[in-house]
Amino acid sequence: MTRTSLFLRSRLAGLVAVAPLAFASAHAAEIHVMISGGFSAAYDELVPVYERASGNHVVTERGPSMGETPQAIPNRLARGEAADLVIMVDAGLDNLVAKHLAVEGSRVDLANATIYLAVKAGSMRPDISSVGAFTQALRNAKSIAYSDSASGVYLEKTLFPKLDPDGSIRAKSRMILAEPVGRVVARGEAELGFQQRSELQPIQGITIVGPIPAEVQKSTTFVAGITSAAKEAGAANDFVRFLRSKDAQPAIIKSGMEPVSATITKAPGGEMTRPPQGAEMTREPTPATR
C-alpha cells in the first residue's frame, strides 16, 4: 500500500470520527486552479486525496506557464478567467506578480524538474553521456522538438546557441506549442524530444533516454501562488500546505520530480504561522466557509 493511500485512510478515519458536524454546518470551498504540465502527474494523483480529506472541491484548468497560445496561464488570467491558485514554473509566477495578477510573497516551491531526452519507442538510444556526445547526437538527428515552456525556452535561447555556432542544430529544431513533446516524438514527427521527465513519463510510445549532461542541465522549480483575484485564498493555501507535505512527496517522486521543502512566506491577510521547515502536515485540511 502506498504512503498516499495510508495517508487517505488515516485522515479519513479521523474526519469520520470528529468532523461530520463541522462539515454539515460549513460550505465546502471550490478551489479554482490553473496548472502547467510539469507538476500535473503528481497533482492528478493528489487532488482526489485532498478532496476526500478536506471536503473541498478542486476545479482545474491547464495551460503552459508562458508563451503566446490562448491556453497559456498568463493569457487566461489576463482575460479575466477565474482562478484562486496557479501552479507553474517559478519565472512564470514572477511575471504574474510583476503584472499584479498574483499576490507578491505567496510563492511556495513544490518540486524541481530537469530536462530529459526521449526518442520513439524502438528507436536507437543516442549517447548523451557527455557534452561532446550530446552535441554529436543533436547534429546527427534529423529533427528535434522541445516544449514552449521553461525547458524549451532554455534550449532555444541559451543552450542550442552555445552548442551550435553554425546554426545547423537550430535549423532542424522546433518549439511544440500547447502539446506534450512526447506525443510528437511518439508520432514520429521528431527524432529527438526534450522536456521535463514528469511530462515525458506519462506518454506511451516513447523511450526516455535520460537527462541531458549535468554541465548543460537546467533545473526548473515548479511553484504555487495565490492569484490577485482569488475568492478562496484560504482554502487555496490549505491545498498548497497539503501539496508540500511529506504525505505528498511519494506522488511527486513517482512523477519524476524532486520535492522541495518550501515555506509560505506571506499570504493574503498576513504572515503564515507554519514553521519554516514544516513539510509534514500537523492538522487536517480544513474546508473554508464562503
ZADO-1210 file (C-alpha; in nm, 4 decimals, padded with zeros to 6 digits):
<atoms>
<atom x="00.0000" y="00.0000" z="00.0000" code="MET" pos="1"/>
<atom x="00.1388" y="00.3436" z="-00.0939" code="THR" pos="2"/>
<atom x="00.2018" y="00.6229" z="00.1541" code="ARG" pos="3"/>
<atom x="-00.0666" y="00.8235" z="-00.0257" code="THR" pos="4"/>
<atom x="-00.3292" y="00.5559" z="00.0390" code="SER" pos="5"/>
<atom x="-00.2151" y="00.5201" z="00.4007" code="LEU" pos="6"/>
<atom x="-00.2486" y="00.8963" z="00.4398" code="PHE" pos="7"/>
<atom x="-00.6011" y="00.8876" z="00.2995" code="LEU" pos="8"/>
<atom x="-00.7109" y="00.6044" z="00.5297" code="ARG" pos="9"/>
<atom x="-00.5752" y="00.7710" z="00.8427" code="SER" pos="10"/>
<atom x="-00.7053" y="01.1159" z="00.7549" code="ARG" pos="11"/>
<atom x="-01.0499" y="00.9930" z="00.6570" code="LEU" pos="12"/>
<atom x="-01.0739" y="00.7833" z="00.9736" code="ALA" pos="13"/>
<atom x="-01.0039" y="01.0938" z="01.1793" code="GLY" pos="14"/>
<atom x="-01.2504" y="01.3017" z="00.9819" code="LEU" pos="15"/>
<atom x="-01.5278" y="01.0471" z="01.0237" code="VAL" pos="16"/>
<atom x="-01.4671" y="01.0426" z="01.3968" code="ALA" pos="17"/>
<atom x="-01.4500" y="01.4148" z="01.4669" code="VAL" pos="18"/>
<atom x="-01.5680" y="01.6221" z="01.1728" code="ALA" pos="19"/>
<atom x="-01.9160" y="01.5277" z="01.0436" code="PRO" pos="20"/>
<atom x="-02.0919" y="01.8051" z="01.2324" code="LEU" pos="21"/>
<atom x="-01.8358" y="02.0613" z="01.1174" code="ALA" pos="22"/>
<atom x="-01.8826" y="01.9661" z="00.7523" code="PHE" pos="23"/>
<atom x="-02.2593" y="01.9665" z="00.7942" code="ALA" pos="24"/>
<atom x="-02.2543" y="02.3255" z="00.9149" code="SER" pos="25"/>
<atom x="-01.9952" y="02.4627" z="00.6719" code="ALA" pos="26"/>
<atom x="-01.9939" y="02.5060" z="00.2949" code="HIS" pos="27"/>
<atom x="-01.7041" y="02.3296" z="00.1236" code="ALA" pos="28"/>
<atom x="-01.4841" y="02.5587" z="-00.0815" code="ALA" pos="29"/>
<atom x="-01.4450" y="02.5306" z="-00.4580" code="GLU" pos="30"/>
<atom x="-01.0784" y="02.5994" z="-00.5362" code="ILE" pos="31"/>
<atom x="-01.0044" y="02.7025" z="-00.8947" code="HIS" pos="32"/>
<atom x="-00.6529" y="02.6032" z="-01.0041" code="VAL" pos="33"/>
<atom x="-00.4585" y="02.6749" z="-01.3216" code="MET" pos="34"/>
<atom x="-00.1663" y="02.4364" z="-01.3675" code="ILE" pos="35"/>
<atom x="00.1065" y="02.3802" z="-01.6247" code="SER" pos="36"/>
<atom x="00.2214" y="02.0382" z="-01.7377" code="GLY" pos="37"/>
<atom x="00.5306" y="01.9748" z="-01.5262" code="GLY" pos="38"/>
<atom x="00.3557" y="01.9173" z="-01.1942" code="PHE" pos="39"/>
<atom x="00.0394" y="01.7668" z="-01.3437" code="SER" pos="40"/>
<atom x="00.1111" y="01.3953" z="-01.2945" code="ALA" pos="41"/>
<atom x="00.1647" y="01.4321" z="-00.9198" code="ALA" pos="42"/>
<atom x="-00.1218" y="01.6806" z="-00.8944" code="TYR" pos="43"/>
<atom x="-00.3676" y="01.4448" z="-01.0637" code="ASP" pos="44"/>
<atom x="-00.2883" y="01.1738" z="-00.8099" code="GLU" pos="45"/>
<atom x="-00.3046" y="01.4061" z="-00.5091" code="LEU" pos="46"/>
<atom x="-00.6203" y="01.6085" z="-00.5848" code="VAL" pos="47"/>
<atom x="-00.8664" y="01.3254" z="-00.5067" code="PRO" pos="48"/>
<atom x="-00.6838" y="01.2545" z="-00.1795" code="VAL" pos="49"/>
<atom x="-00.7137" y="01.6174" z="-00.0737" code="TYR" pos="50"/>
<atom x="-01.0778" y="01.6465" z="-00.1797" code="GLU" pos="51"/>
<atom x="-01.1813" y="01.3418" z="00.0228" code="ARG" pos="52"/>
<atom x="-00.9853" y="01.4522" z="00.3284" code="ALA" pos="53"/>
<atom x="-01.0960" y="01.8171" z="00.3273" code="SER" pos="54"/>
<atom x="-01.4402" y="01.8216" z="00.1704" code="GLY" pos="55"/>
<atom x="-01.3243" y="02.0963" z="-00.0628" code="ASN" pos="56"/>
<atom x="-01.3560" y="02.0636" z="-00.4415" code="HIS" pos="57"/>
<atom x="-01.0735" y="02.1446" z="-00.6846" code="VAL" pos="58"/>
<atom x="-01.1581" y="02.2736" z="-01.0341" code="VAL" pos="59"/>
<atom x="-00.8652" y="02.2519" z="-01.2768" code="THR" pos="60"/>
<atom x="-00.7695" y="02.4408" z="-01.5918" code="GLU" pos="61"/>
<atom x="-00.4470" y="02.3552" z="-01.7744" code="ARG" pos="62"/>
<atom x="-00.2043" y="02.5519" z="-01.9873" code="GLY" pos="63"/>
<atom x="00.1635" y="02.6416" z="-02.0323" code="PRO" pos="64"/>
<atom x="00.3392" y="02.8641" z="-01.7800" code="SER" pos="65"/>
<atom x="00.4332" y="03.1073" z="-02.0553" code="MET" pos="66"/>
<atom x="00.4017" y="03.1653" z="-02.4267" code="GLY" pos="67"/>
<atom x="00.1601" y="03.3232" z="-02.6709" code="GLU" pos="68"/>
<atom x="-00.1020" y="03.0492" z="-02.7003" code="THR" pos="69"/>
<atom x="-00.4520" y="03.1271" z="-02.5710" code="PRO" pos="70"/>
<atom x="-00.4192" y="02.8377" z="-02.3242" code="GLN" pos="71"/>
<atom x="-00.1120" y="02.9881" z="-02.1525" code="ALA" pos="72"/>
<atom x="-00.1822" y="03.0676" z="-01.7873" code="ILE" pos="73"/>
<atom x="-00.0793" y="03.4359" z="-01.8093" code="PRO" pos="74"/>
<atom x="-00.3132" y="03.4871" z="-02.1051" code="ASN" pos="75"/>
<atom x="-00.6019" y="03.3140" z="-01.9280" code="ARG" pos="76"/>
<atom x="-00.5623" y="03.5366" z="-01.6220" code="LEU" pos="77"/>
<atom x="-00.5248" y="03.8490" z="-01.8358" code="ALA" pos="78"/>
<atom x="-00.8588" y="03.7653" z="-01.9997" code="ARG" pos="79"/>
<atom x="-01.0185" y="03.7534" z="-01.6573" code="GLY" pos="80"/>
<atom x="-01.0625" y="03.3763" z="-01.6266" code="GLU" pos="81"/>
<atom x="-01.1273" y="03.2739" z="-01.2665" code="ALA" pos="82"/>
<atom x="-00.8513" y="03.1165" z="-01.0574" code="ALA" pos="83"/>
<atom x="-00.7570" y="03.1100" z="-00.6913" code="ASP" pos="84"/>
<atom x="-00.4252" y="02.9310" z="-00.7345" code="LEU" pos="85"/>
<atom x="-00.1651" y="02.8848" z="-01.0060" code="VAL" pos="86"/>
<atom x="00.0922" y="02.6029" z="-01.0214" code="ILE" pos="87"/>
<atom x="00.3626" y="02.6742" z="-01.2772" code="MET" pos="88"/>
<atom x="00.7331" y="02.7414" z="-01.3299" code="VAL" pos="89"/>
<atom x="00.8911" y="02.9970" z="-01.0994" code="ASP" pos="90"/>
<atom x="00.9714" y="03.2509" z="-01.3708" code="ALA" pos="91"/>
<atom x="00.6106" y="03.2394" z="-01.4860" code="GLY" pos="92"/>
<atom x="00.4824" y="03.3213" z="-01.1379" code="LEU" pos="93"/>
<atom x="00.7346" y="03.6045" z="-01.1059" code="ASP" pos="94"/>
<atom x="00.5918" y="03.7535" z="-01.4253" code="ASN" pos="95"/>
<atom x="00.2373" y="03.7257" z="-01.2906" code="LEU" pos="96"/>
<atom x="00.3398" y="03.9078" z="-00.9716" code="VAL" pos="97"/>
<atom x="00.5031" y="04.1833" z="-01.1786" code="ALA" pos="98"/>
<atom x="00.1757" y="04.2236" z="-01.3698" code="LYS" pos="99"/>
<atom x="-00.0263" y="04.2230" z="-01.0439" code="HIS" pos="100"/>
<atom x="-00.2030" y="03.9019" z="-01.1468" code="LEU" pos="101"/>
<atom x="-00.0612" y="03.7057" z="-00.8499" code="ALA" pos="102"/>
<atom x="-00.0019" y="03.8012" z="-00.4880" code="VAL" pos="103"/>
<atom x="00.3534" y="03.9024" z="-00.4061" code="GLU" pos="104"/>
<atom x="00.5034" y="03.6775" z="-00.1387" code="GLY" pos="105"/>
<atom x="00.2533" y="03.3954" z="-00.1887" code="SER" pos="106"/>
<atom x="00.5032" y="03.1721" z="-00.3717" code="ARG" pos="107"/>
<atom x="00.5553" y="02.8176" z="-00.2423" code="VAL" pos="108"/>
<atom x="00.8184" y="02.5976" z="-00.4075" code="ASP" pos="109"/>
<atom x="00.6804" y="02.2484" z="-00.4701" code="LEU" pos="110"/>
<atom x="00.9255" y="02.0488" z="-00.6831" code="ALA" pos="111"/>
<atom x="01.2299" y="02.0641" z="-00.9094" code="ASN" pos="112"/>
<atom x="01.2445" y="01.9086" z="-01.2564" code="ALA" pos="113"/>
<atom x="01.5298" y="01.8588" z="-01.5011" code="THR" pos="114"/>
<atom x="01.5362" y="01.8193" z="-01.8793" code="ILE" pos="115"/>
<atom x="01.5289" y="01.4702" z="-02.0297" code="TYR" pos="116"/>
<atom x="01.5647" y="01.3345" z="-02.3820" code="LEU" pos="117"/>
<atom x="01.3108" y="01.0975" z="-02.5383" code="ALA" pos="118"/>
<atom x="01.3044" y="00.9052" z="-02.8662" code="VAL" pos="119"/>
<atom x="01.0319" y="00.6997" z="-03.0333" code="LYS" pos="120"/>
<atom x="00.9923" y="00.3533" z="-02.8816" code="ALA" pos="121"/>
<atom x="01.2079" y="00.1037" z="-03.0694" code="GLY" pos="122"/>
<atom x="01.4494" y="00.3683" z="-03.1977" code="SER" pos="123"/>
<atom x="01.8204" y="00.3636" z="-03.1215" code="MET" pos="124"/>
<atom x="01.9097" y="00.5425" z="-02.7987" code="ARG" pos="125"/>
<atom x="02.1739" y="00.8082" z="-02.8721" code="PRO" pos="126"/>
<atom x="02.4752" y="00.8502" z="-02.6450" code="ASP" pos="127"/>
<atom x="02.4321" y="01.1650" z="-02.4359" code="ILE" pos="128"/>
<atom x="02.6774" y="01.0685" z="-02.1592" code="SER" pos="129"/>
<atom x="02.8959" y="01.3756" z="-02.2126" code="SER" pos="130"/>
<atom x="02.8533" y="01.7225" z="-02.3566" code="VAL" pos="131"/>
<atom x="03.0513" y="01.6150" z="-02.6639" code="GLY" pos="132"/>
<atom x="02.8375" y="01.3058" z="-02.7210" code="ALA" pos="133"/>
<atom x="02.5204" y="01.5047" z="-02.6578" code="PHE" pos="134"/>
<atom x="02.6224" y="01.7681" z="-02.9117" code="THR" pos="135"/>
<atom x="02.7013" y="01.4993" z="-03.1690" code="GLN" pos="136"/>
<atom x="02.3600" y="01.3398" z="-03.1088" code="ALA" pos="137"/>
<atom x="02.1979" y="01.6748" z="-03.1820" code="LEU" pos="138"/>
<atom x="02.3999" y="01.7100" z="-03.5021" code="ARG" pos="139"/>
<atom x="02.3144" y="01.3564" z="-03.6149" code="ASN" pos="140"/>
<atom x="01.9405" y="01.3914" z="-03.5551" code="ALA" pos="141"/>
<atom x="01.7106" y="01.4689" z="-03.8473" code="LYS" pos="142"/>
<atom x="01.4611" y="01.6617" z="-03.6335" code="SER" pos="143"/>
<atom x="01.4393" y="01.7952" z="-03.2773" code="ILE" pos="144"/>
<atom x="01.1413" y="01.9089" z="-03.0712" code="ALA" pos="145"/>
<atom x="01.1188" y="02.0953" z="-02.7407" code="TYR" pos="146"/>
<atom x="00.8447" y="02.2486" z="-02.5287" code="SER" pos="147"/>
<atom x="00.7047" y="02.6003" z="-02.5315" code="ASP" pos="148"/>
<atom x="00.7661" y="02.6408" z="-02.1579" code="SER" pos="149"/>
<atom x="01.0743" y="02.6885" z="-01.9400" code="ALA" pos="150"/>
<atom x="01.2809" y="02.3921" z="-02.0600" code="SER" pos="151"/>
<atom x="01.2231" y="02.4740" z="-02.4251" code="GLY" pos="152"/>
<atom x="01.2980" y="02.8418" z="-02.3795" code="VAL" pos="153"/>
<atom x="01.6296" y="02.7471" z="-02.2178" code="TYR" pos="154"/>
<atom x="01.7198" y="02.5146" z="-02.5054" code="LEU" pos="155"/>
<atom x="01.6203" y="02.7650" z="-02.7728" code="GLU" pos="156"/>
<atom x="01.7645" y="03.0806" z="-02.6208" code="LYS" pos="157"/>
<atom x="02.0656" y="02.9556" z="-02.4240" code="THR" pos="158"/>
<atom x="02.1869" y="02.6006" z="-02.4818" code="LEU" pos="159"/>
<atom x="02.1454" y="02.5468" z="-02.8559" code="PHE" pos="160"/>
<atom x="02.3145" y="02.8782" z="-02.9487" code="PRO" pos="161"/>
<atom x="02.6048" y="02.7793" z="-02.7205" code="LYS" pos="162"/>
<atom x="02.6467" y="02.4338" z="-02.8778" code="LEU" pos="163"/>
<atom x="02.5528" y="02.5348" z="-03.2325" code="ASP" pos="164"/>
<atom x="02.7639" y="02.8223" z="-03.3648" code="PRO" pos="165"/>
<atom x="02.6818" y="02.7442" z="-03.7285" code="ASP" pos="166"/>
<atom x="02.3050" y="02.7184" z="-03.6696" code="GLY" pos="167"/>
<atom x="02.2695" y="02.3653" z="-03.8096" code="SER" pos="168"/>
<atom x="02.1061" y="02.2254" z="-03.4940" code="ILE" pos="169"/>
<atom x="01.8605" y="02.5123" z="-03.4647" code="ARG" pos="170"/>
<atom x="01.7648" y="02.4800" z="-03.8304" code="ALA" pos="171"/>
<atom x="01.6069" y="02.1379" z="-03.7664" code="LYS" pos="172"/>
<atom x="01.4617" y="02.2189" z="-03.4234" code="SER" pos="173"/>
<atom x="01.1143" y="02.3466" z="-03.3393" code="ARG" pos="174"/>
<atom x="00.9127" y="02.4503" z="-03.0378" code="MET" pos="175"/>
<atom x="00.5939" y="02.2500" z="-02.9784" code="ILE" pos="176"/>
<atom x="00.3014" y="02.4702" z="-02.8817" code="LEU" pos="177"/>
<atom x="00.0458" y="02.3588" z="-02.6213" code="ALA" pos="178"/>
<atom x="00.1141" y="01.9842" z="-02.6594" code="GLU" pos="179"/>
<atom x="00.3426" y="01.7410" z="-02.4747" code="PRO" pos="180"/>
<atom x="00.6623" y="01.6909" z="-02.6717" code="VAL" pos="181"/>
<atom x="00.6429" y="01.3159" z="-02.6132" code="GLY" pos="182"/>
<atom x="00.3310" y="01.2871" z="-02.8277" code="ARG" pos="183"/>
<atom x="00.5117" y="01.4472" z="-03.1199" code="VAL" pos="184"/>
<atom x="00.8013" y="01.2025" z="-03.0776" code="VAL" pos="185"/>
<atom x="00.5631" y="00.9052" z="-03.0468" code="ALA" pos="186"/>
<atom x="00.4003" y="01.0007" z="-03.3787" code="ARG" pos="187"/>
<atom x="00.7422" y="01.0050" z="-03.5444" code="GLY" pos="188"/>
<atom x="00.7288" y="01.3776" z="-03.6160" code="GLU" pos="189"/>
<atom x="01.0556" y="01.4449" z="-03.4300" code="ALA" pos="190"/>
<atom x="01.3553" y="01.2161" z="-03.3826" code="GLU" pos="191"/>
<atom x="01.4621" y="01.3732" z="-03.0529" code="LEU" pos="192"/>
<atom x="01.2319" y="01.5342" z="-02.7961" code="GLY" pos="193"/>
<atom x="01.3207" y="01.7347" z="-02.4889" code="PHE" pos="194"/>
<atom x="01.1049" y="01.8133" z="-02.1874" code="GLN" pos="195"/>
<atom x="01.0984" y="01.7581" z="-01.8117" code="GLN" pos="196"/>
<atom x="01.0819" y="01.3904" z="-01.7201" code="ARG" pos="197"/>
<atom x="00.7497" y="01.4398" z="-01.5405" code="SER" pos="198"/>
<atom x="00.5908" y="01.5460" z="-01.8706" code="GLU" pos="199"/>
<atom x="00.7528" y="01.2710" z="-02.0790" code="LEU" pos="200"/>
<atom x="00.6872" y="00.9863" z="-01.8370" code="GLN" pos="201"/>
<atom x="00.3094" y="00.9510" z="-01.8941" code="PRO" pos="202"/>
<atom x="00.3414" y="00.9336" z="-02.2751" code="ILE" pos="203"/>
<atom x="00.3073" y="00.5948" z="-02.4445" code="GLN" pos="204"/>
<atom x="00.5172" y="00.5080" z="-02.7479" code="GLY" pos="205"/>
<atom x="00.8432" y="00.6740" z="-02.6431" code="ILE" pos="206"/>
<atom x="01.1658" y="00.5735" z="-02.4701" code="THR" pos="207"/>
<atom x="01.3129" y="00.8129" z="-02.2157" code="ILE" pos="208"/>
<atom x="01.6881" y="00.8086" z="-02.2820" code="VAL" pos="209"/>
<atom x="01.7912" y="01.0067" z="-01.9755" code="GLY" pos="210"/>
<atom x="01.8763" y="01.3553" z="-01.8518" code="PRO" pos="211"/>
<atom x="02.0915" y="01.5852" z="-02.0593" code="ILE" pos="212"/>
<atom x="02.4509" y="01.6197" z="-01.9257" code="PRO" pos="213"/>
<atom x="02.4863" y="01.7894" z="-01.5890" code="ALA" pos="214"/>
<atom x="02.7207" y="02.0531" z="-01.7301" code="GLU" pos="215"/>
<atom x="02.4438" y="02.1900" z="-01.9526" code="VAL" pos="216"/>
<atom x="02.1417" y="02.0862" z="-01.7460" code="GLN" pos="217"/>
<atom x="01.8827" y="02.3319" z="-01.6175" code="LYS" pos="218"/>
<atom x="01.6626" y="02.2593" z="-01.3176" code="SER" pos="219"/>
<atom x="01.3195" y="02.4213" z="-01.3184" code="THR" pos="220"/>
<atom x="01.1293" y="02.4869" z="-00.9968" code="THR" pos="221"/>
<atom x="00.7532" y="02.4421" z="-01.0042" code="PHE" pos="222"/>
<atom x="00.5762" y="02.6701" z="-00.7607" code="VAL" pos="223"/>
<atom x="00.2310" y="02.7583" z="-00.6352" code="ALA" pos="224"/>
<atom x="00.0973" y="03.1107" z="-00.5913" code="GLY" pos="225"/>
<atom x="-00.2282" y="03.2828" z="-00.4997" code="ILE" pos="226"/>
<atom x="-00.3876" y="03.4944" z="-00.7716" code="THR" pos="227"/>
<atom x="-00.4776" y="03.8565" z="-00.7091" code="SER" pos="228"/>
<atom x="-00.8436" y="03.7839" z="-00.7882" code="ALA" pos="229"/>
<atom x="-00.8667" y="03.4768" z="-00.5626" code="ALA" pos="230"/>
<atom x="-01.2048" y="03.4226" z="-00.3970" code="LYS" pos="231"/>
<atom x="-01.0901" y="03.1221" z="-00.1927" code="GLU" pos="232"/>
<atom x="-00.7380" y="03.2229" z="-00.0874" code="ALA" pos="233"/>
<atom x="-00.7650" y="03.0491" z="00.2491" code="GLY" pos="234"/>
<atom x="-00.8741" y="02.7170" z="00.1025" code="ALA" pos="235"/>
<atom x="-00.6123" y="02.7505" z="-00.1740" code="ALA" pos="236"/>
<atom x="-00.3397" y="02.7949" z="00.0872" code="ASN" pos="237"/>
<atom x="-00.4716" y="02.4893" z="00.2698" code="ASP" pos="238"/>
<atom x="-00.4434" y="02.2874" z="-00.0523" code="PHE" pos="239"/>
<atom x="-00.0879" y="02.4114" z="-00.1023" code="VAL" pos="240"/>
<atom x="00.0064" y="02.3028" z="00.2503" code="ARG" pos="241"/>
<atom x="-00.1062" y="01.9531" z="00.1551" code="PHE" pos="242"/>
<atom x="00.0896" y="01.9581" z="-00.1742" code="LEU" pos="243"/>
<atom x="00.4099" y="02.0473" z="00.0119" code="ARG" pos="244"/>
<atom x="00.3574" y="01.7965" z="00.2928" code="SER" pos="245"/>
<atom x="00.5555" y="01.4776" z="00.3427" code="LYS" pos="246"/>
<atom x="00.2416" y="01.2831" z="00.2582" code="ASP" pos="247"/>
<atom x="00.2503" y="01.4296" z="-00.0949" code="ALA" pos="248"/>
<atom x="00.6164" y="01.3528" z="-00.1598" code="GLN" pos="249"/>
<atom x="00.5809" y="00.9906" z="-00.2852" code="PRO" pos="250"/>
<atom x="00.3477" y="01.1024" z="-00.5658" code="ALA" pos="251"/>
<atom x="00.5876" y="01.3824" z="-00.6604" code="ILE" pos="252"/>
<atom x="00.8855" y="01.1462" z="-00.6692" code="ILE" pos="253"/>
<atom x="00.6915" y="00.8854" z="-00.8702" code="LYS" pos="254"/>
<atom x="00.6097" y="01.1519" z="-01.1288" code="SER" pos="255"/>
<atom x="00.9819" y="01.2104" z="-01.1936" code="GLY" pos="256"/>
<atom x="01.0276" y="01.5270" z="-00.9895" code="MET" pos="257"/>
<atom x="01.2200" y="01.6121" z="-00.6725" code="GLU" pos="258"/>
<atom x="01.0108" y="01.7525" z="-00.3837" code="PRO" pos="259"/>
<atom x="01.1205" y="02.0847" z="-00.2393" code="VAL" pos="260"/>
<atom x="01.0904" y="02.1861" z="00.1243" code="SER" pos="261"/>
<atom x="00.9375" y="02.5326" z="00.0984" code="ALA" pos="262"/>
<atom x="00.7750" y="02.7980" z="00.3120" code="THR" pos="263"/>
<atom x="00.4722" y="03.0145" z="00.2503" code="ILE" pos="264"/>
<atom x="00.6265" y="03.3497" z="00.3324" code="THR" pos="265"/>
<atom x="00.3136" y="03.5577" z="00.3095" code="LYS" pos="266"/>
<atom x="-00.0479" y="03.5129" z="00.2179" code="ALA" pos="267"/>
<atom x="-00.3491" y="03.7394" z="00.1812" code="PRO" pos="268"/>
<atom x="-00.4357" y="03.8548" z="00.5314" code="GLY" pos="269"/>
<atom x="-00.0874" y="03.8371" z="00.6798" code="GLY" pos="270"/>
<atom x="00.2054" y="03.6124" z="00.7618" code="GLU" pos="271"/>
<atom x="00.1687" y="03.2358" z="00.7656" code="MET" pos="272"/>
<atom x="00.2302" y="03.0720" z="01.1017" code="THR" pos="273"/>
<atom x="00.3604" y="02.7322" z="00.9907" code="ARG" pos="274"/>
<atom x="00.7251" y="02.6520" z="01.0855" code="PRO" pos="275"/>
<atom x="00.9815" y="02.7278" z="00.8119" code="PRO" pos="276"/>
<atom x="01.0723" y="02.3594" z="00.7623" code="GLN" pos="277"/>
<atom x="00.7221" y="02.2248" z="00.8343" code="GLY" pos="278"/>
<atom x="00.6850" y="01.9904" z="00.5399" code="ALA" pos="279"/>
<atom x="00.4723" y="01.7469" z="00.7394" code="GLU" pos="280"/>
<atom x="00.1052" y="01.8263" z="00.7865" code="MET" pos="281"/>
<atom x="00.0222" y="01.8827" z="01.1529" code="THR" pos="282"/>
<atom x="-00.3536" y="01.9138" z="01.1098" code="ARG" pos="283"/>
<atom x="-00.6267" y="01.8031" z="00.8752" code="GLU" pos="284"/>
<atom x="-00.7041" y="02.0032" z="00.5598" code="PRO" pos="285"/>
<atom x="-00.9929" y="02.2318" z="00.6551" code="THR" pos="286"/>
<atom x="-01.2871" y="02.3397" z="00.4413" code="PRO" pos="287"/>
<atom x="-01.3398" y="02.7137" z="00.4024" code="ALA" pos="288"/>
<atom x="-01.6727" y="02.8822" z="00.4635" code="THR" pos="289"/>
<atom x="-01.7944" y="03.1160" z="00.1979" code="ARG" pos="290"/>
</atoms>
